[in-house]
Amino acid sequence: MTAMELECKKDELREMIDMIESEETANRVGKYLKRMLTREQPPCQYTIEELKERLEEAEEDFRMGRYYTTEEVRAYFHQKYNI
């Protein structure tokens, strides 16, 4: 999302907040926003489309033989780092 798109989203949210007509709703929205803004975000969040694309790429790599077996990875790290 570009900075401009983010600003548009924030403007939309401001417009919706301006439509709130009850204190109860304002309190609930405020509590929810505080919770959302203070919780720790997972390090990586993909959209469904991105996940599907990554899966397709991985499956194509597998079909084309572009992968390493567990044994190959272990041998590499054993040789390189003696672990």
PDB file of N, CA, C and O in Angstrom:
ATOM      1  N   MET A   1       0.857  -1.172   0.000  1.00  0.00           N
ATOM      2  CA  MET A   1       0.000   0.000   0.000  1.00  0.00           C
ATOM      3  C   MET A   1       0.899   1.230   0.000  1.00  0.00           C
ATOM      4  O   MET A   1       1.835   1.329   0.793  1.00  0.00           O
ATOM      5  N   THR A   2       0.609   2.144  -0.880  1.00  0.00           N
ATOM      6  CA  THR A   2       1.404   3.366  -0.964  1.00  0.00           C
ATOM      7  C   THR A   2       1.001   4.322   0.150  1.00  0.00           C
ATOM      8  O   THR A   2      -0.036   4.146   0.791  1.00  0.00           O
ATOM      9  N   ALA A   3       1.827   5.331   0.372  1.00  0.00           N
ATOM     10  CA  ALA A   3       1.526   6.330   1.396  1.00  0.00           C
ATOM     11  C   ALA A   3       0.227   7.060   1.060  1.00  0.00           C
ATOM     12  O   ALA A   3      -0.558   7.394   1.948  1.00  0.00           O
ATOM     13  N   MET A   4       0.015   7.302  -0.220  1.00  0.00           N
ATOM     14  CA  MET A   4      -1.207   7.999  -0.635  1.00  0.00           C
ATOM     15  C   MET A   4      -2.445   7.135  -0.361  1.00  0.00           C
ATOM     16  O   MET A   4      -3.468   7.639   0.102  1.00  0.00           O
ATOM     17  N   GLU A   5      -2.346   5.842  -0.648  1.00  0.00           N
ATOM     18  CA  GLU A   5      -3.468   4.932  -0.379  1.00  0.00           C
ATOM     19  C   GLU A   5      -3.756   4.856   1.114  1.00  0.00           C
ATOM     20  O   GLU A   5      -4.913   4.815   1.534  1.00  0.00           O
ATOM     21  N   LEU A   6      -2.687   4.839   1.913  1.00  0.00           N
ATOM     22  CA  LEU A   6      -2.866   4.813   3.365  1.00  0.00           C
ATOM     23  C   LEU A   6      -3.584   6.065   3.843  1.00  0.00           C
ATOM     24  O   LEU A   6      -4.476   5.985   4.689  1.00  0.00           O
ATOM     25  N   GLU A   7      -3.207   7.211   3.315  1.00  0.00           N
ATOM     26  CA  GLU A   7      -3.877   8.458   3.700  1.00  0.00           C
ATOM     27  C   GLU A   7      -5.351   8.433   3.318  1.00  0.00           C
ATOM     28  O   GLU A   7      -6.192   8.922   4.072  1.00  0.00           O
ATOM     29  N   CYS A   8      -5.670   7.877   2.168  1.00  0.00           N
ATOM     30  CA  CYS A   8      -7.075   7.753   1.749  1.00  0.00           C
ATOM     31  C   CYS A   8      -7.843   6.869   2.717  1.00  0.00           C
ATOM     32  O   CYS A   8      -8.971   7.190   3.091  1.00  0.00           O
ATOM     33  N   LYS A   9      -7.238   5.749   3.129  1.00  0.00           N
ATOM     34  CA  LYS A   9      -7.886   4.861   4.100  1.00  0.00           C
ATOM     35  C   LYS A   9      -8.121   5.586   5.419  1.00  0.00           C
ATOM     36  O   LYS A   9      -9.182   5.452   6.029  1.00  0.00           O
ATOM     37  N   LYS A  10      -7.130   6.352   5.853  1.00  0.00           N
ATOM     38  CA  LYS A  10      -7.269   7.091   7.108  1.00  0.00           C
ATOM     39  C   LYS A  10      -8.374   8.140   7.001  1.00  0.00           C
ATOM     40  O   LYS A  10      -9.120   8.360   7.955  1.00  0.00           O
ATOM     41  N   ASP A  11      -8.477   8.784   5.843  1.00  0.00           N
ATOM     42  CA  ASP A  11      -9.561   9.749   5.629  1.00  0.00           C
ATOM     43  C   ASP A  11     -10.921   9.069   5.708  1.00  0.00           C
ATOM     44  O   ASP A  11     -11.860   9.614   6.288  1.00  0.00           O
ATOM     45  N   GLU A  12     -11.025   7.875   5.124  1.00  0.00           N
ATOM     46  CA  GLU A  12     -12.282   7.121   5.191  1.00  0.00           C
ATOM     47  C   GLU A  12     -12.635   6.800   6.639  1.00  0.00           C
ATOM     48  O   GLU A  12     -13.792   6.913   7.045  1.00  0.00           O
ATOM     49  N   LEU A  13     -11.632   6.399   7.410  1.00  0.00           N
ATOM     50  CA  LEU A  13     -11.877   6.096   8.821  1.00  0.00           C
ATOM     51  C   LEU A  13     -12.330   7.338   9.581  1.00  0.00           C
ATOM     52  O   LEU A  13     -13.234   7.268  10.413  1.00  0.00           O
ATOM     53  N   ARG A  14     -11.700   8.473   9.292  1.00  0.00           N
ATOM     54  CA  ARG A  14     -12.112   9.719   9.960  1.00  0.00           C
ATOM     55  C   ARG A  14     -13.569  10.053   9.643  1.00  0.00           C
ATOM     56  O   ARG A  14     -14.323  10.482  10.516  1.00  0.00           O
ATOM     57  N   GLU A  15     -13.952   9.851   8.385  1.00  0.00           N
ATOM     58  CA  GLU A  15     -15.341  10.112   8.000  1.00  0.00           C
ATOM     59  C   GLU A  15     -16.301   9.197   8.749  1.00  0.00           C
ATOM     60  O   GLU A  15     -17.365   9.635   9.188  1.00  0.00           O
ATOM     61  N   MET A  16     -15.927   7.924   8.896  1.00  0.00           N
ATOM     62  CA  MET A  16     -16.791   6.997   9.631  1.00  0.00           C
ATOM     63  C   MET A  16     -16.873   7.375  11.106  1.00  0.00           C
ATOM     64  O   MET A  16     -17.941   7.295  11.714  1.00  0.00           O
ATOM     65  N   ILE A  17     -15.745   7.788  11.677  1.00  0.00           N
ATOM     66  CA  ILE A  17     -15.742   8.198  13.082  1.00  0.00           C
ATOM     67  C   ILE A  17     -16.635   9.415  13.270  1.00  0.00           C
ATOM     68  O   ILE A  17     -17.334   9.521  14.278  1.00  0.00           O
ATOM     69  N   ASP A  18     -16.618  10.330  12.315  1.00  0.00           N
ATOM     70  CA  ASP A  18     -17.479  11.515  12.402  1.00  0.00           C
ATOM     71  C   ASP A  18     -18.960  11.153  12.383  1.00  0.00           C
ATOM     72  O   ASP A  18     -19.792  11.946  12.823  1.00  0.00           O
ATOM     73  N   MET A  19     -19.301   9.967  11.881  1.00  0.00           N
ATOM     74  CA  MET A  19     -20.697   9.542  11.814  1.00  0.00           C
ATOM     75  C   MET A  19     -21.195   8.938  13.132  1.00  0.00           C
ATOM     76  O   MET A  19     -22.394   8.713  13.292  1.00  0.00           O
ATOM     77  N   ILE A  20     -20.286   8.677  14.071  1.00  0.00           N
ATOM     78  CA  ILE A  20     -20.681   8.090  15.357  1.00  0.00           C
ATOM     79  C   ILE A  20     -21.553   9.079  16.115  1.00  0.00           C
ATOM     80  O   ILE A  20     -21.223  10.258  16.242  1.00  0.00           O
ATOM     81  N   GLU A  21     -22.675   8.570  16.615  1.00  0.00           N
ATOM     82  CA  GLU A  21     -23.624   9.451  17.299  1.00  0.00           C
ATOM     83  C   GLU A  21     -23.856   9.085  18.756  1.00  0.00           C
ATOM     84  O   GLU A  21     -24.611   9.770  19.445  1.00  0.00           O
ATOM     85  N   SER A  22     -23.223   8.020  19.240  1.00  0.00           N
ATOM     86  CA  SER A  22     -23.439   7.668  20.643  1.00  0.00           C
ATOM     87  C   SER A  22     -22.108   7.524  21.371  1.00  0.00           C
ATOM     88  O   SER A  22     -21.094   7.134  20.792  1.00  0.00           O
ATOM     89  N   GLU A  23     -22.146   7.847  22.643  1.00  0.00           N
ATOM     90  CA  GLU A  23     -20.946   7.743  23.471  1.00  0.00           C
ATOM     91  C   GLU A  23     -20.499   6.287  23.582  1.00  0.00           C
ATOM     92  O   GLU A  23     -19.304   5.992  23.581  1.00  0.00           O
ATOM     93  N   GLU A  24     -21.471   5.386  23.679  1.00  0.00           N
ATOM     94  CA  GLU A  24     -21.150   3.964  23.799  1.00  0.00           C
ATOM     95  C   GLU A  24     -20.368   3.479  22.578  1.00  0.00           C
ATOM     96  O   GLU A  24     -19.356   2.791  22.714  1.00  0.00           O
ATOM     97  N   THR A  25     -20.836   3.838  21.401  1.00  0.00           N
ATOM     98  CA  THR A  25     -20.142   3.430  20.177  1.00  0.00           C
ATOM     99  C   THR A  25     -18.758   4.057  20.111  1.00  0.00           C
ATOM    100  O   THR A  25     -17.793   3.394  19.732  1.00  0.00           O
ATOM    101  N   ALA A  26     -18.655   5.326  20.475  1.00  0.00           N
ATOM    102  CA  ALA A  26     -17.359   6.007  20.471  1.00  0.00           C
ATOM    103  C   ALA A  26     -16.389   5.306  21.420  1.00  0.00           C
ATOM    104  O   ALA A  26     -15.217   5.128  21.091  1.00  0.00           O
ATOM    105  N   ASN A  27     -16.874   4.908  22.595  1.00  0.00           N
ATOM    106  CA  ASN A  27     -16.027   4.206  23.558  1.00  0.00           C
ATOM    107  C   ASN A  27     -15.571   2.854  23.015  1.00  0.00           C
ATOM    108  O   ASN A  27     -14.407   2.479  23.154  1.00  0.00           O
ATOM    109  N   ARG A  28     -16.499   2.131  22.398  1.00  0.00           N
ATOM    110  CA  ARG A  28     -16.159   0.812  21.863  1.00  0.00           C
ATOM    111  C   ARG A  28     -15.135   0.922  20.739  1.00  0.00           C
ATOM    112  O   ARG A  28     -14.183   0.144  20.676  1.00  0.00           O
ATOM    113  N   VAL A  29     -15.337   1.894  19.854  1.00  0.00           N
ATOM    114  CA  VAL A  29     -14.391   2.096  18.749  1.00  0.00           C
ATOM    115  C   VAL A  29     -13.030   2.505  19.302  1.00  0.00           C
ATOM    116  O   VAL A  29     -11.997   2.011  18.849  1.00  0.00           O
ATOM    117  N   GLY A  30     -13.030   3.401  20.276  1.00  0.00           N
ATOM    118  CA  GLY A  30     -11.773   3.843  20.883  1.00  0.00           C
ATOM    119  C   GLY A  30     -11.013   2.694  21.529  1.00  0.00           C
ATOM    120  O   GLY A  30      -9.799   2.576  21.362  1.00  0.00           O
ATOM    121  N   LYS A  31     -11.725   1.845  22.267  1.00  0.00           N
ATOM    122  CA  LYS A  31     -11.083   0.700  22.915  1.00  0.00           C
ATOM    123  C   LYS A  31     -10.509  -0.259  21.874  1.00  0.00           C
ATOM    124  O   LYS A  31      -9.400  -0.774  22.022  1.00  0.00           O
ATOM    125  N   TYR A  32     -11.286  -0.484  20.827  1.00  0.00           N
ATOM    126  CA  TYR A  32     -10.826  -1.399  19.781  1.00  0.00           C
ATOM    127  C   TYR A  32      -9.567  -0.850  19.100  1.00  0.00           C
ATOM    128  O   TYR A  32      -8.604  -1.584  18.881  1.00  0.00           O
ATOM    129  N   LEU A  33      -9.581   0.435  18.769  1.00  0.00           N
ATOM    130  CA  LEU A  33      -8.410   1.033  18.118  1.00  0.00           C
ATOM    131  C   LEU A  33      -7.178   0.962  19.013  1.00  0.00           C
ATOM    132  O   LEU A  33      -6.083   0.652  18.544  1.00  0.00           O
ATOM    133  N   LYS A  34      -7.356   1.251  20.304  1.00  0.00           N
ATOM    134  CA  LYS A  34      -6.219   1.171  21.231  1.00  0.00           C
ATOM    135  C   LYS A  34      -5.650  -0.236  21.258  1.00  0.00           C
ATOM    136  O   LYS A  34      -4.434  -0.428  21.245  1.00  0.00           O
ATOM    137  N   ARG A  35      -6.544  -1.222  21.297  1.00  0.00           N
ATOM    138  CA  ARG A  35      -6.107  -2.616  21.315  1.00  0.00           C
ATOM    139  C   ARG A  35      -5.348  -2.960  20.031  1.00  0.00           C
ATOM    140  O   ARG A  35      -4.301  -3.607  20.072  1.00  0.00           O
ATOM    141  N   MET A  36      -5.881  -2.524  18.905  1.00  0.00           N
ATOM    142  CA  MET A  36      -5.242  -2.821  17.618  1.00  0.00           C
ATOM    143  C   MET A  36      -3.873  -2.145  17.491  1.00  0.00           C
ATOM    144  O   MET A  36      -2.934  -2.732  16.952  1.00  0.00           O
ATOM    145  N   LEU A  37      -3.768  -0.920  17.986  1.00  0.00           N
ATOM    146  CA  LEU A  37      -2.529  -0.166  17.824  1.00  0.00           C
ATOM    147  C   LEU A  37      -1.440  -0.593  18.795  1.00  0.00           C
ATOM    148  O   LEU A  37      -0.259  -0.360  18.535  1.00  0.00           O
ATOM    149  N   THR A  38      -1.814  -1.214  19.910  1.00  0.00           N
ATOM    150  CA  THR A  38      -0.811  -1.593  20.902  1.00  0.00           C
ATOM    151  C   THR A  38      -0.428  -3.061  20.839  1.00  0.00           C
ATOM    152  O   THR A  38       0.577  -3.457  21.430  1.00  0.00           O
ATOM    153  N   ARG A  39      -1.202  -3.879  20.136  1.00  0.00           N
ATOM    154  CA  ARG A  39      -0.838  -5.294  20.082  1.00  0.00           C
ATOM    155  C   ARG A  39       0.333  -5.493  19.142  1.00  0.00           C
ATOM    156  O   ARG A  39       0.524  -4.752  18.177  1.00  0.00           O
ATOM    157  N   GLU A  40       1.103  -6.508  19.450  1.00  0.00           N
ATOM    158  CA  GLU A  40       2.269  -6.804  18.630  1.00  0.00           C
ATOM    159  C   GLU A  40       1.822  -7.496  17.352  1.00  0.00           C
ATOM    160  O   GLU A  40       1.063  -8.465  17.387  1.00  0.00           O
ATOM    161  N   GLN A  41       2.295  -6.992  16.239  1.00  0.00           N
ATOM    162  CA  GLN A  41       1.945  -7.561  14.943  1.00  0.00           C
ATOM    163  C   GLN A  41       2.869  -8.731  14.637  1.00  0.00           C
ATOM    164  O   GLN A  41       4.060  -8.676  14.944  1.00  0.00           O
ATOM    165  N   PRO A  42       2.341  -9.774  14.042  1.00  0.00           N
ATOM    166  CA  PRO A  42       3.219 -10.861  13.599  1.00  0.00           C
ATOM    167  C   PRO A  42       4.244 -10.313  12.608  1.00  0.00           C
ATOM    168  O   PRO A  42       3.964  -9.342  11.904  1.00  0.00           O
ATOM    169  N   PRO A  43       5.424 -10.923  12.547  1.00  0.00           N
ATOM    170  CA  PRO A  43       6.481 -10.373  11.701  1.00  0.00           C
ATOM    171  C   PRO A  43       6.170 -10.382  10.208  1.00  0.00           C
ATOM    172  O   PRO A  43       6.741  -9.594   9.454  1.00  0.00           O
ATOM    173  N   CYS A  44       5.283 -11.250   9.780  1.00  0.00           N
ATOM    174  CA  CYS A  44       5.011 -11.344   8.352  1.00  0.00           C
ATOM    175  C   CYS A  44       3.542 -11.657   8.129  1.00  0.00           C
ATOM    176  O   CYS A  44       3.016 -12.617   8.693  1.00  0.00           O
ATOM    177  N   GLN A  45       2.886 -10.864   7.321  1.00  0.00           N
ATOM    178  CA  GLN A  45       1.485 -11.098   7.013  1.00  0.00           C
ATOM    179  C   GLN A  45       1.301 -11.031   5.502  1.00  0.00           C
ATOM    180  O   GLN A  45       1.511  -9.990   4.879  1.00  0.00           O
ATOM    181  N   TYR A  46       0.908 -12.154   4.934  1.00  0.00           N
ATOM    182  CA  TYR A  46       0.668 -12.214   3.501  1.00  0.00           C
ATOM    183  C   TYR A  46      -0.831 -12.184   3.222  1.00  0.00           C
ATOM    184  O   TYR A  46      -1.630 -12.672   4.021  1.00  0.00           O
ATOM    185  N   THR A  47      -1.199 -11.616   2.099  1.00  0.00           N
ATOM    186  CA  THR A  47      -2.588 -11.701   1.658  1.00  0.00           C
ATOM    187  C   THR A  47      -2.810 -13.108   1.106  1.00  0.00           C
ATOM    188  O   THR A  47      -1.851 -13.831   0.834  1.00  0.00           O
ATOM    189  N   ILE A  48      -4.060 -13.488   0.944  1.00  0.00           N
ATOM    190  CA  ILE A  48      -4.378 -14.801   0.383  1.00  0.00           C
ATOM    191  C   ILE A  48      -3.761 -14.934  -1.011  1.00  0.00           C
ATOM    192  O   ILE A  48      -3.236 -15.989  -1.364  1.00  0.00           O
ATOM    193  N   GLU A  49      -3.827 -13.863  -1.794  1.00  0.00           N
ATOM    194  CA  GLU A  49      -3.264 -13.898  -3.140  1.00  0.00           C
ATOM    195  C   GLU A  49      -1.751 -14.127  -3.096  1.00  0.00           C
ATOM    196  O   GLU A  49      -1.209 -14.898  -3.887  1.00  0.00           O
ATOM    197  N   GLU A  50      -1.076 -13.447  -2.160  1.00  0.00           N
ATOM    198  CA  GLU A  50       0.371 -13.624  -2.036  1.00  0.00           C
ATOM    199  C   GLU A  50       0.711 -15.053  -1.616  1.00  0.00           C
ATOM    200  O   GLU A  50       1.677 -15.635  -2.109  1.00  0.00           O
ATOM    201  N   LEU A  51      -0.085 -15.616  -0.702  1.00  0.00           N
ATOM    202  CA  LEU A  51       0.151 -16.996  -0.275  1.00  0.00           C
ATOM    203  C   LEU A  51      -0.024 -17.969  -1.434  1.00  0.00           C
ATOM    204  O   LEU A  51       0.774 -18.889  -1.608  1.00  0.00           O
ATOM    205  N   LYS A  52      -1.079 -17.758  -2.227  1.00  0.00           N
ATOM    206  CA  LYS A  52      -1.306 -18.633  -3.380  1.00  0.00           C
ATOM    207  C   LYS A  52      -0.158 -18.526  -4.377  1.00  0.00           C
ATOM    208  O   LYS A  52       0.286 -19.532  -4.930  1.00  0.00           O
ATOM    209  N   GLU A  53       0.320 -17.311  -4.603  1.00  0.00           N
ATOM    210  CA  GLU A  53       1.428 -17.100  -5.534  1.00  0.00           C
ATOM    211  C   GLU A  53       2.692 -17.798  -5.038  1.00  0.00           C
ATOM    212  O   GLU A  53       3.397 -18.445  -5.812  1.00  0.00           O
ATOM    213  N   ARG A  54       2.970 -17.663  -3.746  1.00  0.00           N
ATOM    214  CA  ARG A  54       4.154 -18.311  -3.178  1.00  0.00           C
ATOM    215  C   ARG A  54       4.040 -19.831  -3.270  1.00  0.00           C
ATOM    216  O   ARG A  54       5.022 -20.518  -3.553  1.00  0.00           O
ATOM    217  N   LEU A  55       2.839 -20.349  -3.029  1.00  0.00           N
ATOM    218  CA  LEU A  55       2.620 -21.791  -3.127  1.00  0.00           C
ATOM    219  C   LEU A  55       2.831 -22.278  -4.557  1.00  0.00           C
ATOM    220  O   LEU A  55       3.464 -23.311  -4.777  1.00  0.00           O
ATOM    221  N   GLU A  56       2.304 -21.539  -5.527  1.00  0.00           N
ATOM    222  CA  GLU A  56       2.494 -21.914  -6.931  1.00  0.00           C
ATOM    223  C   GLU A  56       3.976 -21.923  -7.300  1.00  0.00           C
ATOM    224  O   GLU A  56       4.442 -22.826  -7.996  1.00  0.00           O
ATOM    225  N   GLU A  57       4.714 -20.913  -6.831  1.00  0.00           N
ATOM    226  CA  GLU A  57       6.152 -20.856  -7.109  1.00  0.00           C
ATOM    227  C   GLU A  57       6.871 -22.048  -6.485  1.00  0.00           C
ATOM    228  O   GLU A  57       7.739 -22.654  -7.113  1.00  0.00           O
ATOM    229  N   ALA A  58       6.508 -22.382  -5.251  1.00  0.00           N
ATOM    230  CA  ALA A  58       7.153 -23.507  -4.566  1.00  0.00           C
ATOM    231  C   ALA A  58       6.850 -24.820  -5.275  1.00  0.00           C
ATOM    232  O   ALA A  58       7.735 -25.662  -5.433  1.00  0.00           O
ATOM    233  N   GLU A  59       5.612 -24.995  -5.701  1.00  0.00           N
ATOM    234  CA  GLU A  59       5.251 -26.222  -6.410  1.00  0.00           C
ATOM    235  C   GLU A  59       5.981 -26.319  -7.746  1.00  0.00           C
ATOM    236  O   GLU A  59       6.411 -27.403  -8.141  1.00  0.00           O
ATOM    237  N   GLU A  60       6.121 -25.201  -8.438  1.00  0.00           N
ATOM    238  CA  GLU A  60       6.861 -25.180  -9.700  1.00  0.00           C
ATOM    239  C   GLU A  60       8.334 -25.517  -9.451  1.00  0.00           C
ATOM    240  O   GLU A  60       8.928 -26.297 -10.196  1.00  0.00           O
ATOM    241  N   ASP A  61       8.922 -24.928  -8.404  1.00  0.00           N
ATOM    242  CA  ASP A  61      10.308 -25.246  -8.055  1.00  0.00           C
ATOM    243  C   ASP A  61      10.465 -26.739  -7.792  1.00  0.00           C
ATOM    244  O   ASP A  61      11.437 -27.352  -8.235  1.00  0.00           O
ATOM    245  N   PHE A  62       9.510 -27.326  -7.073  1.00  0.00           N
ATOM    246  CA  PHE A  62       9.579 -28.754  -6.775  1.00  0.00           C
ATOM    247  C   PHE A  62       9.509 -29.583  -8.056  1.00  0.00           C
ATOM    248  O   PHE A  62      10.294 -30.511  -8.248  1.00  0.00           O
ATOM    249  N   ARG A  63       8.559 -29.238  -8.931  1.00  0.00           N
ATOM    250  CA  ARG A  63       8.417 -29.971 -10.199  1.00  0.00           C
ATOM    251  C   ARG A  63       9.692 -29.890 -11.044  1.00  0.00           C
ATOM    252  O   ARG A  63      10.052 -30.843 -11.734  1.00  0.00           O
ATOM    253  N   MET A  64      10.363 -28.746 -10.978  1.00  0.00           N
ATOM    254  CA  MET A  64      11.565 -28.536 -11.785  1.00  0.00           C
ATOM    255  C   MET A  64      12.831 -29.039 -11.078  1.00  0.00           C
ATOM    256  O   MET A  64      13.932 -28.918 -11.615  1.00  0.00           O
ATOM    257  N   GLY A  65      12.674 -29.596  -9.888  1.00  0.00           N
ATOM    258  CA  GLY A  65      13.830 -30.132  -9.166  1.00  0.00           C
ATOM    259  C   GLY A  65      14.670 -29.080  -8.476  1.00  0.00           C
ATOM    260  O   GLY A  65      15.818 -29.343  -8.116  1.00  0.00           O
ATOM    261  N   ARG A  66      14.116 -27.891  -8.285  1.00  0.00           N
ATOM    262  CA  ARG A  66      14.857 -26.807  -7.638  1.00  0.00           C
ATOM    263  C   ARG A  66      14.573 -26.832  -6.135  1.00  0.00           C
ATOM    264  O   ARG A  66      13.816 -26.013  -5.613  1.00  0.00           O
ATOM    265  N   TYR A  67      15.195 -27.785  -5.462  1.00  0.00           N
ATOM    266  CA  TYR A  67      15.028 -27.899  -4.018  1.00  0.00           C
ATOM    267  C   TYR A  67      16.207 -28.684  -3.453  1.00  0.00           C
ATOM    268  O   TYR A  67      16.969 -29.305  -4.195  1.00  0.00           O
ATOM    269  N   TYR A  68      16.343 -28.647  -2.128  1.00  0.00           N
ATOM    270  CA  TYR A  68      17.358 -29.413  -1.429  1.00  0.00           C
ATOM    271  C   TYR A  68      16.659 -30.354  -0.461  1.00  0.00           C
ATOM    272  O   TYR A  68      15.654 -29.996   0.153  1.00  0.00           O
ATOM    273  N   THR A  69      17.193 -31.549  -0.329  1.00  0.00           N
ATOM    274  CA  THR A  69      16.643 -32.479   0.649  1.00  0.00           C
ATOM    275  C   THR A  69      17.150 -32.088   2.034  1.00  0.00           C
ATOM    276  O   THR A  69      18.095 -31.309   2.164  1.00  0.00           O
ATOM    277  N   THR A  70      16.521 -32.630   3.051  1.00  0.00           N
ATOM    278  CA  THR A  70      16.959 -32.372   4.424  1.00  0.00           C
ATOM    279  C   THR A  70      18.401 -32.823   4.605  1.00  0.00           C
ATOM    280  O   THR A  70      19.195 -32.140   5.252  1.00  0.00           O
ATOM    281  N   GLU A  71      18.732 -33.956   4.042  1.00  0.00           N
ATOM    282  CA  GLU A  71      20.093 -34.479   4.166  1.00  0.00           C
ATOM    283  C   GLU A  71      21.110 -33.533   3.526  1.00  0.00           C
ATOM    284  O   GLU A  71      22.192 -33.320   4.073  1.00  0.00           O
ATOM    285  N   GLU A  72      20.764 -32.968   2.371  1.00  0.00           N
ATOM    286  CA  GLU A  72      21.672 -32.031   1.700  1.00  0.00           C
ATOM    287  C   GLU A  72      21.873 -30.765   2.532  1.00  0.00           C
ATOM    288  O   GLU A  72      22.989 -30.254   2.621  1.00  0.00           O
ATOM    289  N   VAL A  73      20.826 -30.271   3.124  1.00  0.00           N
ATOM    290  CA  VAL A  73      20.931 -29.063   3.955  1.00  0.00           C
ATOM    291  C   VAL A  73      21.776 -29.356   5.186  1.00  0.00           C
ATOM    292  O   VAL A  73      22.639 -28.560   5.557  1.00  0.00           O
ATOM    293  N   ARG A  74      21.528 -30.493   5.816  1.00  0.00           N
ATOM    294  CA  ARG A  74      22.322 -30.864   7.000  1.00  0.00           C
ATOM    295  C   ARG A  74      23.798 -31.015   6.643  1.00  0.00           C
ATOM    296  O   ARG A  74      24.667 -30.546   7.378  1.00  0.00           O
ATOM    297  N   ALA A  75      24.079 -31.659   5.531  1.00  0.00           N
ATOM    298  CA  ALA A  75      25.472 -31.842   5.108  1.00  0.00           C
ATOM    299  C   ALA A  75      26.139 -30.492   4.845  1.00  0.00           C
ATOM    300  O   ALA A  75      27.296 -30.286   5.212  1.00  0.00           O
ATOM    301  N   TYR A  76      25.420 -29.591   4.219  1.00  0.00           N
ATOM    302  CA  TYR A  76      25.964 -28.258   3.935  1.00  0.00           C
ATOM    303  C   TYR A  76      26.340 -27.539   5.231  1.00  0.00           C
ATOM    304  O   TYR A  76      27.445 -27.010   5.352  1.00  0.00           O
ATOM    305  N   PHE A  77      25.417 -27.521   6.200  1.00  0.00           N
ATOM    306  CA  PHE A  77      25.689 -26.810   7.448  1.00  0.00           C
ATOM    307  C   PHE A  77      26.752 -27.530   8.281  1.00  0.00           C
ATOM    308  O   PHE A  77      27.526 -26.892   8.995  1.00  0.00           O
ATOM    309  N   HIS A  78      26.784 -28.837   8.187  1.00  0.00           N
ATOM    310  CA  HIS A  78      27.823 -29.574   8.903  1.00  0.00           C
ATOM    311  C   HIS A  78      29.196 -29.219   8.339  1.00  0.00           C
ATOM    312  O   HIS A  78      30.147 -28.995   9.087  1.00  0.00           O
ATOM    313  N   GLN A  79      29.285 -29.172   7.016  1.00  0.00           N
ATOM    314  CA  GLN A  79      30.557 -28.847   6.375  1.00  0.00           C
ATOM    315  C   GLN A  79      30.946 -27.395   6.627  1.00  0.00           C
ATOM    316  O   GLN A  79      32.100 -27.105   6.944  1.00  0.00           O
ATOM    317  N   LYS A  80      29.996 -26.489   6.489  1.00  0.00           N
ATOM    318  CA  LYS A  80      30.311 -25.059   6.592  1.00  0.00           C
ATOM    319  C   LYS A  80      30.535 -24.608   8.035  1.00  0.00           C
ATOM    320  O   LYS A  80      31.455 -23.838   8.309  1.00  0.00           O
ATOM    321  N   TYR A  81      29.692 -25.087   8.964  1.00  0.00           N
ATOM    322  CA  TYR A  81      29.729 -24.600  10.343  1.00  0.00           C
ATOM    323  C   TYR A  81      30.087 -25.683  11.362  1.00  0.00           C
ATOM    324  O   TYR A  81      30.121 -25.428  12.566  1.00  0.00           O
ATOM    325  N   ASN A  82      30.351 -26.880  10.871  1.00  0.00           N
ATOM    326  CA  ASN A  82      30.694 -28.004  11.736  1.00  0.00           C
ATOM    327  C   ASN A  82      29.633 -28.241  12.815  1.00  0.00           C
ATOM    328  O   ASN A  82      29.944 -28.448  13.988  1.00  0.00           O
ATOM    329  N   ILE A  83      28.385 -28.204  12.382  1.00  0.00           N
ATOM    330  CA  ILE A  83      27.288 -28.484  13.324  1.00  0.00           C
ATOM    331  C   ILE A  83      26.463 -29.661  12.846  1.00  0.00           C
ATOM    332  O   ILE A  83      25.497 -30.046  13.504  1.00  0.00           O
TER     333      ILE A  83
END
